Amino acid sequence: MPRWTAQEKEAYRTEVMQRITAAMPSVMQEYASINWEEELKGYHTEHEYYPDYIHAPIHGLTDSYTNPQSCLAWDAAMDAIIPLSHKVSCQQLREKMAELIPEDTQIETVLELGAGTAEGALALARRFPQANFRVTDVSPYMLVISQHKFNKAGFSERASFEQVDARHTGYPDNSFDIVTSSLLFHETPKEWTPKILKEMYRITKPGGWVLYADTYRGEYALSASFQEPWLDDFIHFNFEYEFAKAGFTELNYIRYAVGLWYMVGRKLET
């Protein structure tokens, strides 16, 4: 994949924004029933609560995860960016990720960190109908949207939604059969990566699974068109090493589509 010119990047950004704009009327209709004042009770919305990185211009938008309008536009943005950039649909990305865990595996508890609008958790909920879910994010607006989507899918009784910092979740050791996340590490400072991975390992049950997906691999990273403050650090991480350093074994780094990759691994039985 050759490096994009400035003109190509601008054309790409324009196409993405046009697709988002076109999708937003249906998005607003979908979420019109949410009573935000009621749903946000119990969550932190004050500026000082959030980790410092949240206030950086991720995707070129300052404070985007503390802005309800930006969070409402998240799925529309993904539905524009993933197919344009990676030549697969968002549904394909999530379903393929869920399929990395064998369907006959006994899965009872799943945690999604940095869940966004919980598409990863929803894919796993469809694959493992017996499992219960903790859906977590630092953004209360993402959590409200996630809960709406779980309710619509008929999975509300199988999930709880909690405002959690992925570096120190507060969950007990050995709590979850699967700890999963996606599209997180390219949006966090490099100091966070080993801390989050160490935390993921701590709360995974012995014999449990870690499951991760992200982008900006290989030559695709040269064509980043939206501002990512920590992208240079991210593309130089050796993630097989980082996951192994945290303690995970049986690691499999899988290239899926243009610039997209998965990591799946285990925590050894004790």
Secondary structure, 3 states (H helix, E strand, C coil): CCCCCHHHHHHHHHHHHHHHHHHHHHHHHHCCCCCHHHHCCCCCCCHHHCCHHHHCEECCEECHHHCHHHHHCHHHHHHHHHHHHHCCCHHHHHHHHHCCCCCCCCCCEEEECCCCCCHHHHHHHHHCCCCEEEEEECCHHHHHHHHHHHHHHCCHHHEEEEECCCCCCCCCCCCEEEEEEECCHHHCCCCHHHHHHHHHHHHEEEEEEEEEEECCCHHHHHHCCCCCCCHHHHHCCCHHHHHHHHCCEEEEEEEEECCEEEEEEECCCC
